[in-house]
């Protein structure tokens, strides 16, 4: 997520990837740049998925890598 990155959903493609809709392809809305390495609104992948595109459909955070699918996430927003 970067400053001024717009939220994308399957019906509102606001990512910077011109050839696809990241939210539609990776099963959840997010502040995608170019389908990125982070998606907290994907699916929980209880088995290790084969193939990069399948792993990206899971809930993952860049620092942990796309091979690790989180069970749950919580996003907290506060005033700056």
PDB file with one MODEL, atoms N, CA, C and O in Angstrom:
MODEL        1
ATOM      1  N   UNK A   1       0.846  -1.172   0.000  1.00  0.00           N
ATOM      2  CA  UNK A   1       0.000   0.000   0.000  1.00  0.00           C
ATOM      3  C   UNK A   1       0.885   1.226   0.000  1.00  0.00           C
ATOM      4  O   UNK A   1       1.779   1.361   0.836  1.00  0.00           O
ATOM      5  N   UNK A   2       0.642   2.084  -0.906  1.00  0.00           N
ATOM      6  CA  UNK A   2       1.368   3.333  -0.940  1.00  0.00           C
ATOM      7  C   UNK A   2       0.413   4.502  -0.869  1.00  0.00           C
ATOM      8  O   UNK A   2      -0.799   4.344  -1.011  1.00  0.00           O
ATOM      9  N   UNK A   3       0.963   5.653  -0.652  1.00  0.00           N
ATOM     10  CA  UNK A   3       0.129   6.850  -0.654  1.00  0.00           C
ATOM     11  C   UNK A   3      -0.538   7.009  -2.007  1.00  0.00           C
ATOM     12  O   UNK A   3       0.075   6.769  -3.047  1.00  0.00           O
ATOM     13  N   UNK A   4      -1.773   7.406  -1.985  1.00  0.00           N
ATOM     14  CA  UNK A   4      -2.562   7.678  -3.192  1.00  0.00           C
ATOM     15  C   UNK A   4      -2.893   6.423  -3.998  1.00  0.00           C
ATOM     16  O   UNK A   4      -3.322   6.533  -5.147  1.00  0.00           O
ATOM     17  N   UNK A   5      -2.706   5.246  -3.429  1.00  0.00           N
ATOM     18  CA  UNK A   5      -3.112   4.019  -4.105  1.00  0.00           C
ATOM     19  C   UNK A   5      -4.601   3.836  -3.877  1.00  0.00           C
ATOM     20  O   UNK A   5      -5.066   3.891  -2.739  1.00  0.00           O
ATOM     21  N   UNK A   6      -5.343   3.621  -4.936  1.00  0.00           N
ATOM     22  CA  UNK A   6      -6.790   3.480  -4.836  1.00  0.00           C
ATOM     23  C   UNK A   6      -7.168   2.026  -4.591  1.00  0.00           C
ATOM     24  O   UNK A   6      -6.500   1.113  -5.076  1.00  0.00           O
ATOM     25  N   UNK A   7      -8.236   1.818  -3.839  1.00  0.00           N
ATOM     26  CA  UNK A   7      -8.727   0.485  -3.516  1.00  0.00           C
ATOM     27  C   UNK A   7      -9.385  -0.123  -4.748  1.00  0.00           C
ATOM     28  O   UNK A   7     -10.183   0.537  -5.413  1.00  0.00           O
ATOM     29  N   UNK A   8      -9.060  -1.368  -5.056  1.00  0.00           N
ATOM     30  CA  UNK A   8      -9.636  -2.074  -6.206  1.00  0.00           C
ATOM     31  C   UNK A   8     -10.569  -3.176  -5.739  1.00  0.00           C
ATOM     32  O   UNK A   8     -10.305  -3.839  -4.737  1.00  0.00           O
ATOM     33  N   UNK A   9     -11.659  -3.369  -6.464  1.00  0.00           N
ATOM     34  CA  UNK A   9     -12.580  -4.479  -6.246  1.00  0.00           C
ATOM     35  C   UNK A   9     -12.807  -5.150  -7.588  1.00  0.00           C
ATOM     36  O   UNK A   9     -12.346  -4.658  -8.619  1.00  0.00           O
ATOM     37  N   UNK A  10     -13.521  -6.281  -7.580  1.00  0.00           N
ATOM     38  CA  UNK A  10     -13.732  -6.989  -8.844  1.00  0.00           C
ATOM     39  C   UNK A  10     -14.514  -6.151  -9.848  1.00  0.00           C
ATOM     40  O   UNK A  10     -14.384  -6.358 -11.054  1.00  0.00           O
ATOM     41  N   UNK A  11     -15.329  -5.202  -9.367  1.00  0.00           N
ATOM     42  CA  UNK A  11     -16.092  -4.362 -10.295  1.00  0.00           C
ATOM     43  C   UNK A  11     -15.547  -2.937 -10.418  1.00  0.00           C
ATOM     44  O   UNK A  11     -16.095  -2.133 -11.172  1.00  0.00           O
ATOM     45  N   UNK A  12     -14.480  -2.615  -9.689  1.00  0.00           N
ATOM     46  CA  UNK A  12     -13.811  -1.314  -9.781  1.00  0.00           C
ATOM     47  C   UNK A  12     -12.309  -1.551  -9.852  1.00  0.00           C
ATOM     48  O   UNK A  12     -11.638  -1.641  -8.824  1.00  0.00           O
ATOM     49  N   UNK A  13     -11.793  -1.650 -11.053  1.00  0.00           N
ATOM     50  CA  UNK A  13     -10.385  -1.962 -11.280  1.00  0.00           C
ATOM     51  C   UNK A  13      -9.557  -0.684 -11.202  1.00  0.00           C
ATOM     52  O   UNK A  13      -9.460   0.057 -12.180  1.00  0.00           O
ATOM     53  N   UNK A  14      -8.962  -0.426 -10.040  1.00  0.00           N
ATOM     54  CA  UNK A  14      -8.158   0.781  -9.836  1.00  0.00           C
ATOM     55  C   UNK A  14      -6.673   0.492  -9.680  1.00  0.00           C
ATOM     56  O   UNK A  14      -5.903   1.394  -9.351  1.00  0.00           O
ATOM     57  N   UNK A  15      -6.255  -0.755  -9.911  1.00  0.00           N
ATOM     58  CA  UNK A  15      -4.839  -1.078  -9.757  1.00  0.00           C
ATOM     59  C   UNK A  15      -4.036  -0.536 -10.937  1.00  0.00           C
ATOM     60  O   UNK A  15      -4.599  -0.053 -11.918  1.00  0.00           O
ATOM     61  N   UNK A  16      -2.724  -0.625 -10.825  1.00  0.00           N
ATOM     62  CA  UNK A  16      -1.836  -0.127 -11.882  1.00  0.00           C
ATOM     63  C   UNK A  16      -1.423  -1.204 -12.871  1.00  0.00           C
ATOM     64  O   UNK A  16      -0.502  -0.997 -13.661  1.00  0.00           O
ATOM     65  N   UNK A  17      -2.083  -2.338 -12.837  1.00  0.00           N
ATOM     66  CA  UNK A  17      -1.788  -3.433 -13.766  1.00  0.00           C
ATOM     67  C   UNK A  17      -2.769  -3.326 -14.921  1.00  0.00           C
ATOM     68  O   UNK A  17      -3.937  -3.686 -14.777  1.00  0.00           O
ATOM     69  N   UNK A  18      -2.315  -2.845 -16.043  1.00  0.00           N
ATOM     70  CA  UNK A  18      -3.197  -2.532 -17.166  1.00  0.00           C
ATOM     71  C   UNK A  18      -3.825  -3.751 -17.824  1.00  0.00           C
ATOM     72  O   UNK A  18      -4.901  -3.639 -18.412  1.00  0.00           O
ATOM     73  N   UNK A  19      -3.190  -4.901 -17.741  1.00  0.00           N
ATOM     74  CA  UNK A  19      -3.664  -6.073 -18.471  1.00  0.00           C
ATOM     75  C   UNK A  19      -4.600  -6.986 -17.682  1.00  0.00           C
ATOM     76  O   UNK A  19      -5.111  -7.961 -18.233  1.00  0.00           O
ATOM     77  N   UNK A  20      -4.836  -6.688 -16.401  1.00  0.00           N
ATOM     78  CA  UNK A  20      -5.737  -7.549 -15.632  1.00  0.00           C
ATOM     79  C   UNK A  20      -6.339  -6.783 -14.464  1.00  0.00           C
ATOM     80  O   UNK A  20      -5.930  -5.662 -14.158  1.00  0.00           O
ATOM     81  N   UNK A  21      -7.311  -7.403 -13.821  1.00  0.00           N
ATOM     82  CA  UNK A  21      -7.952  -6.855 -12.631  1.00  0.00           C
ATOM     83  C   UNK A  21      -7.464  -7.680 -11.443  1.00  0.00           C
ATOM     84  O   UNK A  21      -7.920  -8.805 -11.236  1.00  0.00           O
ATOM     85  N   UNK A  22      -6.546  -7.127 -10.671  1.00  0.00           N
ATOM     86  CA  UNK A  22      -5.933  -7.866  -9.565  1.00  0.00           C
ATOM     87  C   UNK A  22      -6.957  -8.342  -8.541  1.00  0.00           C
ATOM     88  O   UNK A  22      -6.858  -9.470  -8.058  1.00  0.00           O
ATOM     89  N   UNK A  23      -7.931  -7.515  -8.201  1.00  0.00           N
ATOM     90  CA  UNK A  23      -8.938  -7.899  -7.204  1.00  0.00           C
ATOM     91  C   UNK A  23      -9.777  -9.075  -7.691  1.00  0.00           C
ATOM     92  O   UNK A  23     -10.132  -9.954  -6.906  1.00  0.00           O
ATOM     93  N   UNK A  24     -10.087  -9.092  -8.960  1.00  0.00           N
ATOM     94  CA  UNK A  24     -10.870 -10.199  -9.527  1.00  0.00           C
ATOM     95  C   UNK A  24     -10.025 -11.473  -9.600  1.00  0.00           C
ATOM     96  O   UNK A  24     -10.491 -12.554  -9.239  1.00  0.00           O
ATOM     97  N   UNK A  25      -8.798 -11.341 -10.062  1.00  0.00           N
ATOM     98  CA  UNK A  25      -7.922 -12.506 -10.218  1.00  0.00           C
ATOM     99  C   UNK A  25      -7.465 -13.098  -8.891  1.00  0.00           C
ATOM    100  O   UNK A  25      -7.272 -14.310  -8.788  1.00  0.00           O
ATOM    101  N   UNK A  26      -7.290 -12.259  -7.876  1.00  0.00           N
ATOM    102  CA  UNK A  26      -6.751 -12.728  -6.602  1.00  0.00           C
ATOM    103  C   UNK A  26      -7.785 -12.698  -5.483  1.00  0.00           C
ATOM    104  O   UNK A  26      -7.421 -12.624  -4.309  1.00  0.00           O
ATOM    105  N   UNK A  27      -9.041 -12.755  -5.823  1.00  0.00           N
ATOM    106  CA  UNK A  27     -10.190 -13.042  -4.948  1.00  0.00           C
ATOM    107  C   UNK A  27     -10.390 -12.106  -3.768  1.00  0.00           C
ATOM    108  O   UNK A  27     -10.787 -12.551  -2.691  1.00  0.00           O
ATOM    109  N   UNK A  28     -10.129 -10.850  -3.946  1.00  0.00           N
ATOM    110  CA  UNK A  28     -10.442  -9.920  -2.869  1.00  0.00           C
ATOM    111  C   UNK A  28      -9.985  -8.515  -3.172  1.00  0.00           C
ATOM    112  O   UNK A  28      -8.982  -8.307  -3.854  1.00  0.00           O
ATOM    113  N   UNK A  29     -10.726  -7.556  -2.663  1.00  0.00           N
ATOM    114  CA  UNK A  29     -10.353  -6.163  -2.844  1.00  0.00           C
ATOM    115  C   UNK A  29      -9.116  -5.808  -2.040  1.00  0.00           C
ATOM    116  O   UNK A  29      -8.873  -6.366  -0.970  1.00  0.00           O
ATOM    117  N   UNK A  30      -8.334  -4.867  -2.571  1.00  0.00           N
ATOM    118  CA  UNK A  30      -7.109  -4.437  -1.888  1.00  0.00           C
ATOM    119  C   UNK A  30      -6.576  -3.197  -2.569  1.00  0.00           C
ATOM    120  O   UNK A  30      -7.035  -2.822  -3.648  1.00  0.00           O
ATOM    121  N   UNK A  31      -5.602  -2.559  -1.933  1.00  0.00           N
ATOM    122  CA  UNK A  31      -4.897  -1.427  -2.517  1.00  0.00           C
ATOM    123  C   UNK A  31      -3.759  -1.993  -3.368  1.00  0.00           C
ATOM    124  O   UNK A  31      -2.585  -1.852  -3.025  1.00  0.00           O
ATOM    125  N   UNK A  32      -4.117  -2.626  -4.465  1.00  0.00           N
ATOM    126  CA  UNK A  32      -3.122  -3.251  -5.339  1.00  0.00           C
ATOM    127  C   UNK A  32      -2.370  -2.192  -6.131  1.00  0.00           C
ATOM    128  O   UNK A  32      -2.943  -1.185  -6.546  1.00  0.00           O
ATOM    129  N   UNK A  33      -1.093  -2.431  -6.333  1.00  0.00           N
ATOM    130  CA  UNK A  33      -0.316  -1.601  -7.240  1.00  0.00           C
ATOM    131  C   UNK A  33      -0.318  -2.300  -8.588  1.00  0.00           C
ATOM    132  O   UNK A  33      -1.033  -1.892  -9.503  1.00  0.00           O
ATOM    133  N   UNK A  34       0.471  -3.340  -8.711  1.00  0.00           N
ATOM    134  CA  UNK A  34       0.479  -4.135  -9.941  1.00  0.00           C
ATOM    135  C   UNK A  34       0.309  -5.602  -9.550  1.00  0.00           C
ATOM    136  O   UNK A  34       1.121  -6.447  -9.929  1.00  0.00           O
ATOM    137  N   UNK A  35      -0.712  -5.893  -8.816  1.00  0.00           N
ATOM    138  CA  UNK A  35      -1.063  -7.202  -8.256  1.00  0.00           C
ATOM    139  C   UNK A  35      -0.153  -7.616  -7.116  1.00  0.00           C
ATOM    140  O   UNK A  35      -0.336  -8.693  -6.548  1.00  0.00           O
ATOM    141  N   UNK A  36       0.806  -6.803  -6.770  1.00  0.00           N
ATOM    142  CA  UNK A  36       1.637  -6.854  -5.589  1.00  0.00           C
ATOM    143  C   UNK A  36       1.872  -8.161  -4.872  1.00  0.00           C
ATOM    144  O   UNK A  36       1.478  -9.236  -5.322  1.00  0.00           O
ATOM    145  N   UNK A  37       2.522  -8.026  -3.754  1.00  0.00           N
ATOM    146  CA  UNK A  37       2.916  -9.176  -2.948  1.00  0.00           C
ATOM    147  C   UNK A  37       2.159  -9.246  -1.634  1.00  0.00           C
ATOM    148  O   UNK A  37       2.522 -10.019  -0.748  1.00  0.00           O
ATOM    149  N   UNK A  38       1.113  -8.446  -1.501  1.00  0.00           N
ATOM    150  CA  UNK A  38       0.327  -8.422  -0.276  1.00  0.00           C
ATOM    151  C   UNK A  38      -1.150  -8.467  -0.615  1.00  0.00           C
ATOM    152  O   UNK A  38      -1.610  -7.757  -1.508  1.00  0.00           O
ATOM    153  N   UNK A  39      -1.894  -9.302   0.098  1.00  0.00           N
ATOM    154  CA  UNK A  39      -3.342  -9.380  -0.089  1.00  0.00           C
ATOM    155  C   UNK A  39      -3.956  -9.925   1.195  1.00  0.00           C
ATOM    156  O   UNK A  39      -3.888 -11.126   1.459  1.00  0.00           O
ATOM    157  N   UNK A  40      -4.550  -9.051   1.986  1.00  0.00           N
ATOM    158  CA  UNK A  40      -5.161  -9.495   3.238  1.00  0.00           C
ATOM    159  C   UNK A  40      -6.626  -9.852   3.070  1.00  0.00           C
ATOM    160  O   UNK A  40      -7.278 -10.223   4.046  1.00  0.00           O
ATOM    161  N   UNK A  41      -7.153  -9.752   1.880  1.00  0.00           N
ATOM    162  CA  UNK A  41      -8.552 -10.086   1.632  1.00  0.00           C
ATOM    163  C   UNK A  41      -8.718 -11.284   0.709  1.00  0.00           C
ATOM    164  O   UNK A  41      -9.777 -11.468   0.107  1.00  0.00           O
ATOM    165  N   UNK A  42      -7.685 -12.089   0.598  1.00  0.00           N
ATOM    166  CA  UNK A  42      -7.767 -13.300  -0.215  1.00  0.00           C
ATOM    167  C   UNK A  42      -8.368 -14.455   0.573  1.00  0.00           C
ATOM    168  O   UNK A  42      -8.972 -14.250   1.626  1.00  0.00           O
ATOM    169  N   UNK A  43      -8.203 -15.650   0.065  1.00  0.00           N
ATOM    170  CA  UNK A  43      -8.715 -16.863   0.720  1.00  0.00           C
ATOM    171  C   UNK A  43      -7.659 -17.452   1.649  1.00  0.00           C
ATOM    172  O   UNK A  43      -6.460 -17.274   1.436  1.00  0.00           O
ATOM    173  N   UNK A  44      -8.120 -18.155   2.683  1.00  0.00           N
ATOM    174  CA  UNK A  44      -7.185 -18.913   3.513  1.00  0.00           C
ATOM    175  C   UNK A  44      -6.856 -20.203   2.775  1.00  0.00           C
ATOM    176  O   UNK A  44      -7.749 -20.998   2.480  1.00  0.00           O
ATOM    177  N   UNK A  45      -5.591 -20.410   2.482  1.00  0.00           N
ATOM    178  CA  UNK A  45      -5.138 -21.598   1.769  1.00  0.00           C
ATOM    179  C   UNK A  45      -4.530 -22.552   2.794  1.00  0.00           C
ATOM    180  O   UNK A  45      -3.361 -22.418   3.153  1.00  0.00           O
ATOM    181  N   UNK A  46      -5.318 -23.510   3.261  1.00  0.00           N
ATOM    182  CA  UNK A  46      -4.846 -24.398   4.320  1.00  0.00           C
ATOM    183  C   UNK A  46      -3.832 -25.418   3.835  1.00  0.00           C
ATOM    184  O   UNK A  46      -3.114 -25.995   4.652  1.00  0.00           O
ATOM    185  N   UNK A  47      -3.750 -25.656   2.556  1.00  0.00           N
ATOM    186  CA  UNK A  47      -2.692 -26.485   1.980  1.00  0.00           C
ATOM    187  C   UNK A  47      -1.770 -25.594   1.171  1.00  0.00           C
ATOM    188  O   UNK A  47      -2.206 -24.602   0.586  1.00  0.00           O
ATOM    189  N   UNK A  48      -0.502 -25.948   1.139  1.00  0.00           N
ATOM    190  CA  UNK A  48       0.432 -25.163   0.335  1.00  0.00           C
ATOM    191  C   UNK A  48       0.076 -25.335  -1.134  1.00  0.00           C
ATOM    192  O   UNK A  48       0.111 -26.444  -1.667  1.00  0.00           O
ATOM    193  N   UNK A  49      -0.259 -24.250  -1.766  1.00  0.00           N
ATOM    194  CA  UNK A  49      -0.677 -24.270  -3.167  1.00  0.00           C
ATOM    195  C   UNK A  49       0.520 -24.317  -4.089  1.00  0.00           C
ATOM    196  O   UNK A  49       1.578 -23.763  -3.792  1.00  0.00           O
ATOM    197  N   UNK A  50       0.340 -24.979  -5.200  1.00  0.00           N
ATOM    198  CA  UNK A  50       1.384 -25.014  -6.214  1.00  0.00           C
ATOM    199  C   UNK A  50       1.080 -23.940  -7.241  1.00  0.00           C
ATOM    200  O   UNK A  50      -0.071 -23.740  -7.628  1.00  0.00           O
ATOM    201  N   UNK A  51       2.099 -23.269  -7.668  1.00  0.00           N
ATOM    202  CA  UNK A  51       1.937 -22.229  -8.670  1.00  0.00           C
ATOM    203  C   UNK A  51       1.774 -20.862  -8.028  1.00  0.00           C
ATOM    204  O   UNK A  51       0.986 -20.688  -7.098  1.00  0.00           O
ATOM    205  N   UNK A  52       2.518 -19.910  -8.529  1.00  0.00           N
ATOM    206  CA  UNK A  52       2.517 -18.558  -7.973  1.00  0.00           C
ATOM    207  C   UNK A  52       1.148 -17.903  -8.037  1.00  0.00           C
ATOM    208  O   UNK A  52       0.731 -17.276  -7.062  1.00  0.00           O
ATOM    209  N   UNK A  53       0.438 -18.025  -9.144  1.00  0.00           N
ATOM    210  CA  UNK A  53      -0.850 -17.347  -9.263  1.00  0.00           C
ATOM    211  C   UNK A  53      -1.866 -17.916  -8.283  1.00  0.00           C
ATOM    212  O   UNK A  53      -2.711 -17.173  -7.784  1.00  0.00           O
ATOM    213  N   UNK A  54      -1.809 -19.202  -7.995  1.00  0.00           N
ATOM    214  CA  UNK A  54      -2.725 -19.792  -7.020  1.00  0.00           C
ATOM    215  C   UNK A  54      -2.377 -19.333  -5.609  1.00  0.00           C
ATOM    216  O   UNK A  54      -3.276 -19.032  -4.825  1.00  0.00           O
ATOM    217  N   UNK A  55      -1.088 -19.275  -5.270  1.00  0.00           N
ATOM    218  CA  UNK A  55      -0.672 -18.816  -3.939  1.00  0.00           C
ATOM    219  C   UNK A  55      -1.077 -17.369  -3.707  1.00  0.00           C
ATOM    220  O   UNK A  55      -1.422 -16.996  -2.586  1.00  0.00           O
ATOM    221  N   UNK A  56      -1.040 -16.554  -4.745  1.00  0.00           N
ATOM    222  CA  UNK A  56      -1.421 -15.147  -4.600  1.00  0.00           C
ATOM    223  C   UNK A  56      -2.899 -14.965  -4.291  1.00  0.00           C
ATOM    224  O   UNK A  56      -3.303 -13.884  -3.862  1.00  0.00           O
ATOM    225  N   UNK A  57      -3.715 -15.989  -4.495  1.00  0.00           N
ATOM    226  CA  UNK A  57      -5.133 -15.902  -4.151  1.00  0.00           C
ATOM    227  C   UNK A  57      -5.344 -16.036  -2.648  1.00  0.00           C
ATOM    228  O   UNK A  57      -6.434 -15.759  -2.149  1.00  0.00           O
ATOM    229  N   UNK A  58      -4.319 -16.456  -1.929  1.00  0.00           N
ATOM    230  CA  UNK A  58      -4.421 -16.621  -0.485  1.00  0.00           C
ATOM    231  C   UNK A  58      -4.154 -15.326   0.259  1.00  0.00           C
ATOM    232  O   UNK A  58      -3.645 -14.356  -0.302  1.00  0.00           O
ATOM    233  N   UNK A  59      -4.514 -15.333   1.552  1.00  0.00           N
ATOM    234  CA  UNK A  59      -4.229 -14.185   2.412  1.00  0.00           C
ATOM    235  C   UNK A  59      -2.727 -14.197   2.682  1.00  0.00           C
ATOM    236  O   UNK A  59      -2.218 -15.136   3.295  1.00  0.00           O
ATOM    237  N   UNK A  60      -2.026 -13.184   2.239  1.00  0.00           N
ATOM    238  CA  UNK A  60      -0.585 -13.155   2.474  1.00  0.00           C
ATOM    239  C   UNK A  60      -0.072 -11.734   2.675  1.00  0.00           C
ATOM    240  O   UNK A  60      -0.670 -10.762   2.213  1.00  0.00           O
ATOM    241  N   UNK A  61       1.045 -11.644   3.372  1.00  0.00           N
ATOM    242  CA  UNK A  61       1.714 -10.386   3.659  1.00  0.00           C
ATOM    243  C   UNK A  61       3.136 -10.505   3.141  1.00  0.00           C
ATOM    244  O   UNK A  61       3.806 -11.510   3.382  1.00  0.00           O
ATOM    245  N   UNK A  62       3.599  -9.490   2.434  1.00  0.00           N
ATOM    246  CA  UNK A  62       4.885  -9.546   1.730  1.00  0.00           C
ATOM    247  C   UNK A  62       6.039 -10.051   2.608  1.00  0.00           C
ATOM    248  O   UNK A  62       6.833 -10.878   2.160  1.00  0.00           O
ATOM    249  N   UNK A  63       6.137  -9.572   3.832  1.00  0.00           N
ATOM    250  CA  UNK A  63       7.262  -9.948   4.698  1.00  0.00           C
ATOM    251  C   UNK A  63       7.291 -11.444   5.014  1.00  0.00           C
ATOM    252  O   UNK A  63       8.358 -12.003   5.269  1.00  0.00           O
ATOM    253  N   UNK A  64       6.124 -12.095   4.999  1.00  0.00           N
ATOM    254  CA  UNK A  64       6.057 -13.531   5.281  1.00  0.00           C
ATOM    255  C   UNK A  64       6.207 -14.375   4.025  1.00  0.00           C
ATOM    256  O   UNK A  64       6.488 -15.570   4.111  1.00  0.00           O
ATOM    257  N   UNK A  65       6.024 -13.766   2.863  1.00  0.00           N
ATOM    258  CA  UNK A  65       6.119 -14.476   1.595  1.00  0.00           C
ATOM    259  C   UNK A  65       4.773 -15.022   1.146  1.00  0.00           C
ATOM    260  O   UNK A  65       3.888 -15.261   1.968  1.00  0.00           O
ATOM    261  N   UNK A  66       4.618 -15.220  -0.168  1.00  0.00           N
ATOM    262  CA  UNK A  66       3.328 -15.660  -0.695  1.00  0.00           C
ATOM    263  C   UNK A  66       3.072 -17.143  -0.461  1.00  0.00           C
ATOM    264  O   UNK A  66       1.973 -17.630  -0.727  1.00  0.00           O
ATOM    265  N   UNK A  67       4.073 -17.868   0.034  1.00  0.00           N
ATOM    266  CA  UNK A  67       3.859 -19.292   0.314  1.00  0.00           C
ATOM    267  C   UNK A  67       3.190 -19.514   1.662  1.00  0.00           C
ATOM    268  O   UNK A  67       2.733 -20.620   1.950  1.00  0.00           O
ATOM    269  N   UNK A  68       3.126 -18.474   2.495  1.00  0.00           N
ATOM    270  CA  UNK A  68       2.519 -18.587   3.818  1.00  0.00           C
ATOM    271  C   UNK A  68       1.164 -17.900   3.800  1.00  0.00           C
ATOM    272  O   UNK A  68       1.088 -16.688   3.600  1.00  0.00           O
ATOM    273  N   UNK A  69       0.093 -18.658   4.004  1.00  0.00           N
ATOM    274  CA  UNK A  69      -1.262 -18.107   3.995  1.00  0.00           C
ATOM    275  C   UNK A  69      -1.741 -17.891   5.425  1.00  0.00           C
ATOM    276  O   UNK A  69      -1.824 -18.838   6.207  1.00  0.00           O
ATOM    277  N   UNK A  70      -2.054 -16.654   5.761  1.00  0.00           N
ATOM    278  CA  UNK A  70      -2.553 -16.322   7.091  1.00  0.00           C
ATOM    279  C   UNK A  70      -3.974 -16.837   7.269  1.00  0.00           C
ATOM    280  O   UNK A  70      -4.750 -16.860   6.314  1.00  0.00           O
ATOM    281  N   UNK A  71      -4.318 -17.250   8.483  1.00  0.00           N
ATOM    282  CA  UNK A  71      -5.686 -17.709   8.754  1.00  0.00           C
ATOM    283  C   UNK A  71      -6.642 -16.534   8.868  1.00  0.00           C
ATOM    284  O   UNK A  71      -7.743 -16.572   8.320  1.00  0.00           O
ATOM    285  N   UNK A  72      -6.236 -15.511   9.563  1.00  0.00           N
ATOM    286  CA  UNK A  72      -7.082 -14.333   9.758  1.00  0.00           C
ATOM    287  C   UNK A  72      -6.229 -13.079   9.716  1.00  0.00           C
ATOM    288  O   UNK A  72      -5.008 -13.133   9.870  1.00  0.00           O
ATOM    289  N   UNK A  73      -6.879 -11.968   9.507  1.00  0.00           N
ATOM    290  CA  UNK A  73      -6.216 -10.671   9.561  1.00  0.00           C
ATOM    291  C   UNK A  73      -7.150  -9.681  10.236  1.00  0.00           C
ATOM    292  O   UNK A  73      -8.362  -9.889  10.293  1.00  0.00           O
ATOM    293  N   UNK A  74      -6.579  -8.620  10.738  1.00  0.00           N
ATOM    294  CA  UNK A  74      -7.355  -7.534  11.326  1.00  0.00           C
ATOM    295  C   UNK A  74      -6.689  -6.235  10.911  1.00  0.00           C
ATOM    296  O   UNK A  74      -5.491  -6.046  11.121  1.00  0.00           O
ATOM    297  N   UNK A  75      -7.460  -5.354  10.329  1.00  0.00           N
ATOM    298  CA  UNK A  75      -6.944  -4.060   9.909  1.00  0.00           C
ATOM    299  C   UNK A  75      -7.547  -3.006  10.831  1.00  0.00           C
ATOM    300  O   UNK A  75      -8.768  -2.911  10.957  1.00  0.00           O
ATOM    301  N   UNK A  76      -6.699  -2.223  11.468  1.00  0.00           N
ATOM    302  CA  UNK A  76      -7.149  -1.140  12.341  1.00  0.00           C
ATOM    303  C   UNK A  76      -6.771   0.185  11.705  1.00  0.00           C
ATOM    304  O   UNK A  76      -5.655   0.355  11.212  1.00  0.00           O
ATOM    305  N   UNK A  77      -7.694   1.106  11.721  1.00  0.00           N
ATOM    306  CA  UNK A  77      -7.455   2.424  11.132  1.00  0.00           C
ATOM    307  C   UNK A  77      -7.587   3.463  12.233  1.00  0.00           C
ATOM    308  O   UNK A  77      -8.525   3.428  13.029  1.00  0.00           O
ATOM    309  N   UNK A  78      -6.634   4.388  12.269  1.00  0.00           N
ATOM    310  CA  UNK A  78      -6.686   5.443  13.277  1.00  0.00           C
ATOM    311  C   UNK A  78      -6.424   6.796  12.630  1.00  0.00           C
ATOM    312  O   UNK A  78      -5.838   6.886  11.551  1.00  0.00           O
ATOM    313  N   UNK A  79      -6.862   7.826  13.299  1.00  0.00           N
ATOM    314  CA  UNK A  79      -6.602   9.185  12.828  1.00  0.00           C
ATOM    315  C   UNK A  79      -5.120   9.479  12.935  1.00  0.00           C
ATOM    316  O   UNK A  79      -4.466   9.059  13.890  1.00  0.00           O
ATOM    317  N   UNK A  80      -4.593  10.190  11.972  1.00  0.00           N
ATOM    318  CA  UNK A  80      -3.172  10.553  12.009  1.00  0.00           C
ATOM    319  C   UNK A  80      -2.963  11.760  12.896  1.00  0.00           C
ATOM    320  O   UNK A  80      -1.832  12.220  13.056  1.00  0.00           O
TER     321      UNK A  80
ENDMDL
END
